[in-house]
Amino acid sequence: MTVRQNLGELLNEVQYRGDTVVITKAGKAVAALVGMALFERIRLMRSEFYRLTDRLQRAYSEVGPAGAEIEIAEAIKATRRK
């Protein structure tokens, strides 16, 4: 109800002050109003995430669960050494 009554003001807060607005329904967060610059960054990050996960999936398509566990354990050891 607050969003409907104050949409113009909320859009100004997002556009001009750089704020973000979380919209709730029955006490639960269901959406957010964010500026276009942030929205574009989120879209780029999501796109890059999907690109990388697809690349990993292709790279490891021939590796079974046991091989994956070995590689994960090695990566954890290498990271902890640093």
mmCIF file as gemmi writes it, N, C-alpha and C atoms, coordinates in Angstrom:
data_model
loop_
_atom_site.group_PDB
_atom_site.id
_atom_site.type_symbol
_atom_site.label_atom_id
_atom_site.label_alt_id
_atom_site.label_comp_id
_atom_site.label_asym_id
_atom_site.label_entity_id
_atom_site.label_seq_id
_atom_site.pdbx_PDB_ins_code
_atom_site.Cartn_x
_atom_site.Cartn_y
_atom_site.Cartn_z
_atom_site.occupancy
_atom_site.B_iso_or_equiv
_atom_site.pdbx_formal_charge
_atom_site.auth_seq_id
_atom_site.auth_asym_id
_atom_site.pdbx_PDB_model_num
ATOM 1 N N . MET Axp A 1 ? 0.83 -1.19 0 1 0 ? 1 A 1
ATOM 2 C CA . MET Axp A 1 ? 0 0 0 1 0 ? 1 A 1
ATOM 3 C C . MET Axp A 1 ? 0.878 1.26 0 1 0 ? 1 A 1
ATOM 4 N N . THR Axp A 2 ? 1.94 1.225 0.787 1 0 ? 2 A 1
ATOM 5 C CA . THR Axp A 2 ? 2.84 2.379 0.862 1 0 ? 2 A 1
ATOM 6 C C . THR Axp A 2 ? 3.463 2.665 -0.496 1 0 ? 2 A 1
ATOM 7 N N . VAL Axp A 3 ? 3.84 1.628 -1.227 1 0 ? 3 A 1
ATOM 8 C CA . VAL Axp A 3 ? 4.444 1.818 -2.549 1 0 ? 3 A 1
ATOM 9 C C . VAL Axp A 3 ? 3.449 2.478 -3.476 1 0 ? 3 A 1
ATOM 10 N N . ARG Axp A 4 ? 2.213 1.994 -3.481 1 0 ? 4 A 1
ATOM 11 C CA . ARG Axp A 4 ? 1.191 2.585 -4.354 1 0 ? 4 A 1
ATOM 12 C C . ARG Axp A 4 ? 0.978 4.059 -4.037 1 0 ? 4 A 1
ATOM 13 N N . GLN Axp A 5 ? 0.967 4.398 -2.778 1 0 ? 5 A 1
ATOM 14 C CA . GLN Axp A 5 ? 0.684 5.778 -2.369 1 0 ? 5 A 1
ATOM 15 C C . GLN Axp A 5 ? 1.877 6.702 -2.58 1 0 ? 5 A 1
ATOM 16 N N . ASN Axp A 6 ? 3.083 6.152 -2.561 1 0 ? 6 A 1
ATOM 17 C CA . ASN Axp A 6 ? 4.284 6.989 -2.594 1 0 ? 6 A 1
ATOM 18 C C . ASN Axp A 6 ? 5.252 6.62 -3.707 1 0 ? 6 A 1
ATOM 19 N N . LEU Axp A 7 ? 4.762 6.05 -4.792 1 0 ? 7 A 1
ATOM 20 C CA . LEU Axp A 7 ? 5.647 5.566 -5.841 1 0 ? 7 A 1
ATOM 21 C C . LEU Axp A 7 ? 6.543 6.673 -6.399 1 0 ? 7 A 1
ATOM 22 N N . GLY Axp A 8 ? 6 7.817 -6.682 1 0 ? 8 A 1
ATOM 23 C CA . GLY Axp A 8 ? 6.796 8.918 -7.22 1 0 ? 8 A 1
ATOM 24 C C . GLY Axp A 8 ? 7.924 9.311 -6.289 1 0 ? 8 A 1
ATOM 25 N N . GLU Axp A 9 ? 7.632 9.411 -5.014 1 0 ? 9 A 1
ATOM 26 C CA . GLU Axp A 9 ? 8.646 9.775 -4.024 1 0 ? 9 A 1
ATOM 27 C C . GLU Axp A 9 ? 9.715 8.682 -3.921 1 0 ? 9 A 1
ATOM 28 N N . LEU Axp A 10 ? 9.301 7.428 -3.931 1 0 ? 10 A 1
ATOM 29 C CA . LEU Axp A 10 ? 10.251 6.326 -3.856 1 0 ? 10 A 1
ATOM 30 C C . LEU Axp A 10 ? 11.154 6.295 -5.089 1 0 ? 10 A 1
ATOM 31 N N . LEU Axp A 11 ? 10.579 6.545 -6.254 1 0 ? 11 A 1
ATOM 32 C CA . LEU Axp A 11 ? 11.394 6.584 -7.473 1 0 ? 11 A 1
ATOM 33 C C . LEU Axp A 11 ? 12.415 7.714 -7.412 1 0 ? 11 A 1
ATOM 34 N N . ASN Axp A 12 ? 12.034 8.847 -6.87 1 0 ? 12 A 1
ATOM 35 C CA . ASN Axp A 12 ? 12.983 9.96 -6.703 1 0 ? 12 A 1
ATOM 36 C C . ASN Axp A 12 ? 14.12 9.581 -5.766 1 0 ? 12 A 1
ATOM 37 N N . GLU Axp A 13 ? 13.791 8.872 -4.687 1 0 ? 13 A 1
ATOM 38 C CA . GLU Axp A 13 ? 14.829 8.434 -3.746 1 0 ? 13 A 1
ATOM 39 C C . GLU Axp A 13 ? 15.838 7.531 -4.447 1 0 ? 13 A 1
ATOM 40 N N . VAL Axp A 14 ? 15.331 6.642 -5.283 1 0 ? 14 A 1
ATOM 41 C CA . VAL Axp A 14 ? 16.207 5.72 -5.997 1 0 ? 14 A 1
ATOM 42 C C . VAL Axp A 14 ? 17.006 6.453 -7.062 1 0 ? 14 A 1
ATOM 43 N N . GLN Axp A 15 ? 16.332 7.272 -7.841 1 0 ? 15 A 1
ATOM 44 C CA . GLN Axp A 15 ? 16.989 7.934 -8.969 1 0 ? 15 A 1
ATOM 45 C C . GLN Axp A 15 ? 17.971 9.015 -8.542 1 0 ? 15 A 1
ATOM 46 N N . TYR Axp A 16 ? 17.569 9.868 -7.639 1 0 ? 16 A 1
ATOM 47 C CA . TYR Axp A 16 ? 18.39 11.039 -7.326 1 0 ? 16 A 1
ATOM 48 C C . TYR Axp A 16 ? 19.29 10.869 -6.111 1 0 ? 16 A 1
ATOM 49 N N . ARG Axp A 17 ? 18.87 10.071 -5.155 1 0 ? 17 A 1
ATOM 50 C CA . ARG Axp A 17 ? 19.689 9.895 -3.953 1 0 ? 17 A 1
ATOM 51 C C . ARG Axp A 17 ? 20.478 8.596 -3.964 1 0 ? 17 A 1
ATOM 52 N N . GLY Axp A 18 ? 20.213 7.744 -4.935 1 0 ? 18 A 1
ATOM 53 C CA . GLY Axp A 18 ? 20.942 6.484 -5.013 1 0 ? 18 A 1
ATOM 54 C C . GLY Axp A 18 ? 20.512 5.457 -3.99 1 0 ? 18 A 1
ATOM 55 N N . ASP Axp A 19 ? 19.364 5.682 -3.376 1 0 ? 19 A 1
ATOM 56 C CA . ASP Axp A 19 ? 18.865 4.733 -2.39 1 0 ? 19 A 1
ATOM 57 C C . ASP Axp A 19 ? 18.329 3.479 -3.072 1 0 ? 19 A 1
ATOM 58 N N . THR Axp A 20 ? 18.148 2.448 -2.302 1 0 ? 20 A 1
ATOM 59 C CA . THR Axp A 20 ? 17.418 1.275 -2.747 1 0 ? 20 A 1
ATOM 60 C C . THR Axp A 20 ? 16.215 1.131 -1.829 1 0 ? 20 A 1
ATOM 61 N N . VAL Axp A 21 ? 15.133 0.594 -2.37 1 0 ? 21 A 1
ATOM 62 C CA . VAL Axp A 21 ? 13.91 0.439 -1.593 1 0 ? 21 A 1
ATOM 63 C C . VAL Axp A 21 ? 13.5 -1.026 -1.65 1 0 ? 21 A 1
ATOM 64 N N . VAL Axp A 22 ? 13.356 -1.642 -0.494 1 0 ? 22 A 1
ATOM 65 C CA . VAL Axp A 22 ? 12.905 -3.024 -0.423 1 0 ? 22 A 1
ATOM 66 C C . VAL Axp A 22 ? 11.401 -3.009 -0.219 1 0 ? 22 A 1
ATOM 67 N N . ILE Axp A 23 ? 10.7 -3.75 -1.068 1 0 ? 23 A 1
ATOM 68 C CA . ILE Axp A 23 ? 9.248 -3.814 -0.999 1 0 ? 23 A 1
ATOM 69 C C . ILE Axp A 23 ? 8.868 -5.112 -0.307 1 0 ? 23 A 1
ATOM 70 N N . THR Axp A 24 ? 8.029 -4.996 0.703 1 0 ? 24 A 1
ATOM 71 C CA . THR Axp A 24 ? 7.612 -6.169 1.456 1 0 ? 24 A 1
ATOM 72 C C . THR Axp A 24 ? 6.124 -6.43 1.277 1 0 ? 24 A 1
ATOM 73 N N . LYS Axp A 25 ? 5.757 -7.669 1.458 1 0 ? 25 A 1
ATOM 74 C CA . LYS Axp A 25 ? 4.359 -8.071 1.409 1 0 ? 25 A 1
ATOM 75 C C . LYS Axp A 25 ? 4.149 -9.031 2.572 1 0 ? 25 A 1
ATOM 76 N N . ALA Axp A 26 ? 3.25 -8.681 3.437 1 0 ? 26 A 1
ATOM 77 C CA . ALA Axp A 26 ? 3 -9.475 4.644 1 0 ? 26 A 1
ATOM 78 C C . ALA Axp A 26 ? 4.291 -9.684 5.438 1 0 ? 26 A 1
ATOM 79 N N . GLY Axp A 27 ? 5.124 -8.647 5.486 1 0 ? 27 A 1
ATOM 80 C CA . GLY Axp A 27 ? 6.353 -8.701 6.265 1 0 ? 27 A 1
ATOM 81 C C . GLY Axp A 27 ? 7.521 -9.403 5.589 1 0 ? 27 A 1
ATOM 82 N N . LYS Axp A 28 ? 7.342 -9.899 4.364 1 0 ? 28 A 1
ATOM 83 C CA . LYS Axp A 28 ? 8.417 -10.581 3.656 1 0 ? 28 A 1
ATOM 84 C C . LYS Axp A 28 ? 8.896 -9.738 2.485 1 0 ? 28 A 1
ATOM 85 N N . ALA Axp A 29 ? 10.209 -9.657 2.312 1 0 ? 29 A 1
ATOM 86 C CA . ALA Axp A 29 ? 10.78 -8.926 1.18 1 0 ? 29 A 1
ATOM 87 C C . ALA Axp A 29 ? 10.437 -9.676 -0.106 1 0 ? 29 A 1
ATOM 88 N N . VAL Axp A 30 ? 9.858 -8.96 -1.078 1 0 ? 30 A 1
ATOM 89 C CA . VAL Axp A 30 ? 9.456 -9.601 -2.337 1 0 ? 30 A 1
ATOM 90 C C . VAL Axp A 30 ? 10.073 -8.939 -3.563 1 0 ? 30 A 1
ATOM 91 N N . ALA Axp A 31 ? 10.546 -7.722 -3.437 1 0 ? 31 A 1
ATOM 92 C CA . ALA Axp A 31 ? 11.122 -7.012 -4.577 1 0 ? 31 A 1
ATOM 93 C C . ALA Axp A 31 ? 11.946 -5.842 -4.059 1 0 ? 31 A 1
ATOM 94 N N . ALA Axp A 32 ? 12.669 -5.223 -4.989 1 0 ? 32 A 1
ATOM 95 C CA . ALA Axp A 32 ? 13.459 -4.049 -4.625 1 0 ? 32 A 1
ATOM 96 C C . ALA Axp A 32 ? 13.474 -3.069 -5.779 1 0 ? 32 A 1
ATOM 97 N N . LEU Axp A 33 ? 13.451 -1.804 -5.445 1 0 ? 33 A 1
ATOM 98 C CA . LEU Axp A 33 ? 13.649 -0.745 -6.427 1 0 ? 33 A 1
ATOM 99 C C . LEU Axp A 33 ? 15.108 -0.329 -6.32 1 0 ? 33 A 1
ATOM 100 N N . VAL Axp A 34 ? 15.819 -0.416 -7.437 1 0 ? 34 A 1
ATOM 101 C CA . VAL Axp A 34 ? 17.224 -0.016 -7.473 1 0 ? 34 A 1
ATOM 102 C C . VAL Axp A 34 ? 17.447 0.877 -8.675 1 0 ? 34 A 1
ATOM 103 N N . GLY Axp A 35 ? 18.474 1.665 -8.626 1 0 ? 35 A 1
ATOM 104 C CA . GLY Axp A 35 ? 18.817 2.532 -9.742 1 0 ? 35 A 1
ATOM 105 C C . GLY Axp A 35 ? 19.257 1.715 -10.949 1 0 ? 35 A 1
ATOM 106 N N . MET Axp A 36 ? 19.168 2.316 -12.116 1 0 ? 36 A 1
ATOM 107 C CA . MET Axp A 36 ? 19.518 1.614 -13.346 1 0 ? 36 A 1
ATOM 108 C C . MET Axp A 36 ? 20.984 1.208 -13.396 1 0 ? 36 A 1
ATOM 109 N N . ALA Axp A 37 ? 21.869 2.018 -12.87 1 0 ? 37 A 1
ATOM 110 C CA . ALA Axp A 37 ? 23.293 1.669 -12.896 1 0 ? 37 A 1
ATOM 111 C C . ALA Axp A 37 ? 23.536 0.38 -12.111 1 0 ? 37 A 1
ATOM 112 N N . LEU Axp A 38 ? 22.937 0.268 -10.93 1 0 ? 38 A 1
ATOM 113 C CA . LEU Axp A 38 ? 23.077 -0.943 -10.129 1 0 ? 38 A 1
ATOM 114 C C . LEU Axp A 38 ? 22.405 -2.124 -10.821 1 0 ? 38 A 1
ATOM 115 N N . PHE Axp A 39 ? 21.248 -1.9 -11.387 1 0 ? 39 A 1
ATOM 116 C CA . PHE Axp A 39 ? 20.541 -2.957 -12.095 1 0 ? 39 A 1
ATOM 117 C C . PHE Axp A 39 ? 21.38 -3.504 -13.248 1 0 ? 39 A 1
ATOM 118 N N . GLU Axp A 40 ? 22.018 -2.625 -14.002 1 0 ? 40 A 1
ATOM 119 C CA . GLU Axp A 40 ? 22.859 -3.065 -15.106 1 0 ? 40 A 1
ATOM 120 C C . GLU Axp A 40 ? 24.065 -3.854 -14.602 1 0 ? 40 A 1
ATOM 121 N N . ARG Axp A 41 ? 24.655 -3.417 -13.487 1 0 ? 41 A 1
ATOM 122 C CA . ARG Axp A 41 ? 25.773 -4.163 -12.91 1 0 ? 41 A 1
ATOM 123 C C . ARG Axp A 41 ? 25.333 -5.553 -12.478 1 0 ? 41 A 1
ATOM 124 N N . ILE Axp A 42 ? 24.16 -5.644 -11.883 1 0 ? 42 A 1
ATOM 125 C CA . ILE Axp A 42 ? 23.626 -6.944 -11.461 1 0 ? 42 A 1
ATOM 126 C C . ILE Axp A 42 ? 23.41 -7.842 -12.672 1 0 ? 42 A 1
ATOM 127 N N . ARG Axp A 43 ? 22.837 -7.3 -13.737 1 0 ? 43 A 1
ATOM 128 C CA . ARG Axp A 43 ? 22.618 -8.085 -14.952 1 0 ? 43 A 1
ATOM 129 C C . ARG Axp A 43 ? 23.936 -8.578 -15.537 1 0 ? 43 A 1
ATOM 130 N N . LEU Axp A 44 ? 24.958 -7.717 -15.564 1 0 ? 44 A 1
ATOM 131 C CA . LEU Axp A 44 ? 26.264 -8.125 -16.077 1 0 ? 44 A 1
ATOM 132 C C . LEU Axp A 44 ? 26.888 -9.217 -15.211 1 0 ? 44 A 1
ATOM 133 N N . MET Axp A 45 ? 26.778 -9.068 -13.896 1 0 ? 45 A 1
ATOM 134 C CA . MET Axp A 45 ? 27.323 -10.069 -12.99 1 0 ? 45 A 1
ATOM 135 C C . MET Axp A 45 ? 26.607 -11.403 -13.167 1 0 ? 45 A 1
ATOM 136 N N . ARG Axp A 46 ? 25.307 -11.366 -13.318 1 0 ? 46 A 1
ATOM 137 C CA . ARG Axp A 46 ? 24.533 -12.596 -13.513 1 0 ? 46 A 1
ATOM 138 C C . ARG Axp A 46 ? 24.928 -13.263 -14.831 1 0 ? 46 A 1
ATOM 139 N N . SER Axp A 47 ? 25.066 -12.469 -15.87 1 0 ? 47 A 1
ATOM 140 C CA . SER Axp A 47 ? 25.475 -12.997 -17.166 1 0 ? 47 A 1
ATOM 141 C C . SER Axp A 47 ? 26.858 -13.629 -17.088 1 0 ? 47 A 1
ATOM 142 N N . GLU Axp A 48 ? 27.79 -12.966 -16.424 1 0 ? 48 A 1
ATOM 143 C CA . GLU Axp A 48 ? 29.144 -13.491 -16.261 1 0 ? 48 A 1
ATOM 144 C C . GLU Axp A 48 ? 29.131 -14.771 -15.429 1 0 ? 48 A 1
ATOM 145 N N . PHE Axp A 49 ? 28.307 -14.809 -14.396 1 0 ? 49 A 1
ATOM 146 C CA . PHE Axp A 49 ? 28.187 -16.014 -13.565 1 0 ? 49 A 1
ATOM 147 C C . PHE Axp A 49 ? 27.722 -17.192 -14.418 1 0 ? 49 A 1
ATOM 148 N N . TYR Axp A 50 ? 26.683 -16.991 -15.225 1 0 ? 50 A 1
ATOM 149 C CA . TYR Axp A 50 ? 26.185 -18.066 -16.086 1 0 ? 50 A 1
ATOM 150 C C . TYR Axp A 50 ? 27.24 -18.49 -17.105 1 0 ? 50 A 1
ATOM 151 N N . ARG Axp A 51 ? 27.959 -17.535 -17.655 1 0 ? 51 A 1
ATOM 152 C CA . ARG Axp A 51 ? 29.008 -17.866 -18.618 1 0 ? 51 A 1
ATOM 153 C C . ARG Axp A 51 ? 30.077 -18.732 -17.972 1 0 ? 51 A 1
ATOM 154 N N . LEU Axp A 52 ? 30.499 -18.349 -16.768 1 0 ? 52 A 1
ATOM 155 C CA . LEU Axp A 52 ? 31.54 -19.11 -16.077 1 0 ? 52 A 1
ATOM 156 C C . LEU Axp A 52 ? 31.055 -20.49 -15.652 1 0 ? 52 A 1
ATOM 157 N N . THR Axp A 53 ? 29.834 -20.591 -15.151 1 0 ? 53 A 1
ATOM 158 C CA . THR Axp A 53 ? 29.329 -21.901 -14.746 1 0 ? 53 A 1
ATOM 159 C C . THR Axp A 53 ? 29.162 -22.82 -15.953 1 0 ? 53 A 1
ATOM 160 N N . ASP Axp A 54 ? 28.748 -22.275 -17.086 1 0 ? 54 A 1
ATOM 161 C CA . ASP Axp A 54 ? 28.668 -23.088 -18.307 1 0 ? 54 A 1
ATOM 162 C C . ASP Axp A 54 ? 30.058 -23.574 -18.72 1 0 ? 54 A 1
ATOM 163 N N . ARG Axp A 55 ? 31.029 -22.691 -18.617 1 0 ? 55 A 1
ATOM 164 C CA . ARG Axp A 55 ? 32.407 -23.055 -18.976 1 0 ? 55 A 1
ATOM 165 C C . ARG Axp A 55 ? 32.935 -24.158 -18.061 1 0 ? 55 A 1
ATOM 166 N N . LEU Axp A 56 ? 32.665 -24.021 -16.762 1 0 ? 56 A 1
ATOM 167 C CA . LEU Axp A 56 ? 33.088 -25.055 -15.818 1 0 ? 56 A 1
ATOM 168 C C . LEU Axp A 56 ? 32.391 -26.383 -16.091 1 0 ? 56 A 1
ATOM 169 N N . GLN Axp A 57 ? 31.12 -26.306 -16.401 1 0 ? 57 A 1
ATOM 170 C CA . GLN Axp A 57 ? 30.368 -27.525 -16.685 1 0 ? 57 A 1
ATOM 171 C C . GLN Axp A 57 ? 30.958 -28.254 -17.893 1 0 ? 57 A 1
ATOM 172 N N . ARG Axp A 58 ? 31.289 -27.506 -18.926 1 0 ? 58 A 1
ATOM 173 C CA . ARG Axp A 58 ? 31.895 -28.123 -20.107 1 0 ? 58 A 1
ATOM 174 C C . ARG Axp A 58 ? 33.278 -28.689 -19.782 1 0 ? 58 A 1
ATOM 175 N N . ALA Axp A 59 ? 34.062 -27.938 -19.022 1 0 ? 59 A 1
ATOM 176 C CA . ALA Axp A 59 ? 35.424 -28.368 -18.702 1 0 ? 59 A 1
ATOM 177 C C . ALA Axp A 59 ? 35.438 -29.642 -17.858 1 0 ? 59 A 1
ATOM 178 N N . TYR Axp A 60 ? 34.447 -29.809 -17.01 1 0 ? 60 A 1
ATOM 179 C CA . TYR Axp A 60 ? 34.426 -30.951 -16.106 1 0 ? 60 A 1
ATOM 180 C C . TYR Axp A 60 ? 33.359 -31.983 -16.466 1 0 ? 60 A 1
ATOM 181 N N . SER Axp A 61 ? 32.859 -31.938 -17.678 1 0 ? 61 A 1
ATOM 182 C CA . SER Axp A 61 ? 31.794 -32.866 -18.063 1 0 ? 61 A 1
ATOM 183 C C . SER Axp A 61 ? 32.254 -34.323 -18.045 1 0 ? 61 A 1
ATOM 184 N N . GLU Axp A 62 ? 33.55 -34.552 -18.239 1 0 ? 62 A 1
ATOM 185 C CA . GLU Axp A 62 ? 34.077 -35.918 -18.264 1 0 ? 62 A 1
ATOM 186 C C . GLU Axp A 62 ? 34.568 -36.388 -16.897 1 0 ? 62 A 1
ATOM 187 N N . VAL Axp A 63 ? 34.567 -35.506 -15.917 1 0 ? 63 A 1
ATOM 188 C CA . VAL Axp A 63 ? 35.071 -35.841 -14.589 1 0 ? 63 A 1
ATOM 189 C C . VAL Axp A 63 ? 33.906 -36.349 -13.737 1 0 ? 63 A 1
ATOM 190 N N . GLY Axp A 64 ? 34.069 -37.52 -13.182 1 0 ? 64 A 1
ATOM 191 C CA . GLY Axp A 64 ? 33.03 -38.086 -12.319 1 0 ? 64 A 1
ATOM 192 C C . GLY Axp A 64 ? 33.087 -37.489 -10.928 1 0 ? 64 A 1
ATOM 193 N N . PRO Axp A 65 ? 32.152 -37.891 -10.071 1 0 ? 65 A 1
ATOM 194 C CA . PRO Axp A 65 ? 32.106 -37.356 -8.703 1 0 ? 65 A 1
ATOM 195 C C . PRO Axp A 65 ? 33.399 -37.579 -7.921 1 0 ? 65 A 1
ATOM 196 N N . ALA Axp A 66 ? 34.029 -38.727 -8.085 1 0 ? 66 A 1
ATOM 197 C CA . ALA Axp A 66 ? 35.271 -39.003 -7.347 1 0 ? 66 A 1
ATOM 198 C C . ALA Axp A 66 ? 36.382 -38.056 -7.805 1 0 ? 66 A 1
ATOM 199 N N . GLY Axp A 67 ? 36.485 -37.857 -9.114 1 0 ? 67 A 1
ATOM 200 C CA . GLY Axp A 67 ? 37.49 -36.937 -9.641 1 0 ? 67 A 1
ATOM 201 C C . GLY Axp A 67 ? 37.237 -35.51 -9.182 1 0 ? 67 A 1
ATOM 202 N N . ALA Axp A 68 ? 35.965 -35.137 -9.132 1 0 ? 68 A 1
ATOM 203 C CA . ALA Axp A 68 ? 35.613 -33.787 -8.661 1 0 ? 68 A 1
ATOM 204 C C . ALA Axp A 68 ? 36.006 -33.601 -7.207 1 0 ? 68 A 1
ATOM 205 N N . GLU Axp A 69 ? 35.753 -34.612 -6.382 1 0 ? 69 A 1
ATOM 206 C CA . GLU Axp A 69 ? 36.117 -34.529 -4.963 1 0 ? 69 A 1
ATOM 207 C C . GLU Axp A 69 ? 37.626 -34.356 -4.79 1 0 ? 69 A 1
ATOM 208 N N . ILE Axp A 70 ? 38.398 -35.057 -5.599 1 0 ? 70 A 1
ATOM 209 C CA . ILE Axp A 70 ? 39.859 -34.947 -5.529 1 0 ? 70 A 1
ATOM 210 C C . ILE Axp A 70 ? 40.304 -33.539 -5.912 1 0 ? 70 A 1
ATOM 211 N N . GLU Axp A 71 ? 39.758 -33.009 -6.989 1 0 ? 71 A 1
ATOM 212 C CA . GLU Axp A 71 ? 40.132 -31.653 -7.428 1 0 ? 71 A 1
ATOM 213 C C . GLU Axp A 71 ? 39.721 -30.603 -6.401 1 0 ? 71 A 1
ATOM 214 N N . ILE Axp A 72 ? 38.553 -30.774 -5.819 1 0 ? 72 A 1
ATOM 215 C CA . ILE Axp A 72 ? 38.086 -29.834 -4.785 1 0 ? 72 A 1
ATOM 216 C C . ILE Axp A 72 ? 39.021 -29.87 -3.588 1 0 ? 72 A 1
ATOM 217 N N . ALA Axp A 73 ? 39.381 -31.072 -3.132 1 0 ? 73 A 1
ATOM 218 C CA . ALA Axp A 73 ? 40.282 -31.203 -1.982 1 0 ? 73 A 1
ATOM 219 C C . ALA Axp A 73 ? 41.632 -30.549 -2.277 1 0 ? 73 A 1
ATOM 220 N N . GLU Axp A 74 ? 42.152 -30.737 -3.494 1 0 ? 74 A 1
ATOM 221 C CA . GLU Axp A 74 ? 43.42 -30.123 -3.866 1 0 ? 74 A 1
ATOM 222 C C . GLU Axp A 74 ? 43.317 -28.597 -3.902 1 0 ? 74 A 1
ATOM 223 N N . ALA Axp A 75 ? 42.216 -28.095 -4.407 1 0 ? 75 A 1
ATOM 224 C CA . ALA Axp A 75 ? 42.03 -26.645 -4.455 1 0 ? 75 A 1
ATOM 225 C C . ALA Axp A 75 ? 41.932 -26.059 -3.054 1 0 ? 75 A 1
ATOM 226 N N . ILE Axp A 76 ? 41.264 -26.757 -2.164 1 0 ? 76 A 1
ATOM 227 C CA . ILE Axp A 76 ? 41.156 -26.277 -0.778 1 0 ? 76 A 1
ATOM 228 C C . ILE Axp A 76 ? 42.531 -26.257 -0.117 1 0 ? 76 A 1
ATOM 229 N N . LYS Axp A 77 ? 43.312 -27.317 -0.291 1 0 ? 77 A 1
ATOM 230 C CA . LYS Axp A 77 ? 44.667 -27.36 0.279 1 0 ? 77 A 1
ATOM 231 C C . LYS Axp A 77 ? 45.52 -26.209 -0.252 1 0 ? 77 A 1
ATOM 232 N N . ALA Axp A 78 ? 45.475 -25.985 -1.567 1 0 ? 78 A 1
ATOM 233 C CA . ALA Axp A 78 ? 46.281 -24.92 -2.172 1 0 ? 78 A 1
ATOM 234 C C . ALA Axp A 78 ? 45.871 -23.556 -1.638 1 0 ? 78 A 1
ATOM 235 N N . THR Axp A 79 ? 44.582 -23.352 -1.462 1 0 ? 79 A 1
ATOM 236 C CA . THR Axp A 79 ? 44.09 -22.069 -0.961 1 0 ? 79 A 1
ATOM 237 C C . THR Axp A 79 ? 44.511 -21.861 0.49 1 0 ? 79 A 1
ATOM 238 N N . ARG Axp A 80 ? 44.444 -22.903 1.292 1 0 ? 80 A 1
ATOM 239 C CA . ARG Axp A 80 ? 44.799 -22.78 2.707 1 0 ? 80 A 1
ATOM 240 C C . ARG Axp A 80 ? 46.29 -22.544 2.906 1 0 ? 80 A 1
ATOM 241 N N . ARG Axp A 81 ? 47.091 -23.002 1.962 1 0 ? 81 A 1
ATOM 242 C CA . ARG Axp A 81 ? 48.539 -22.781 2.056 1 0 ? 81 A 1
ATOM 243 C C . ARG Axp A 81 ? 48.904 -21.307 1.854 1 0 ? 81 A 1
ATOM 244 N N . LYS Axp A 82 ? 48.073 -20.592 1.15 1 0 ? 82 A 1
ATOM 245 C CA . LYS Axp A 82 ? 48.377 -19.187 0.834 1 0 ? 82 A 1
ATOM 246 C C . LYS Axp A 82 ? 48.174 -18.313 1.983 1 0 ? 82 A 1
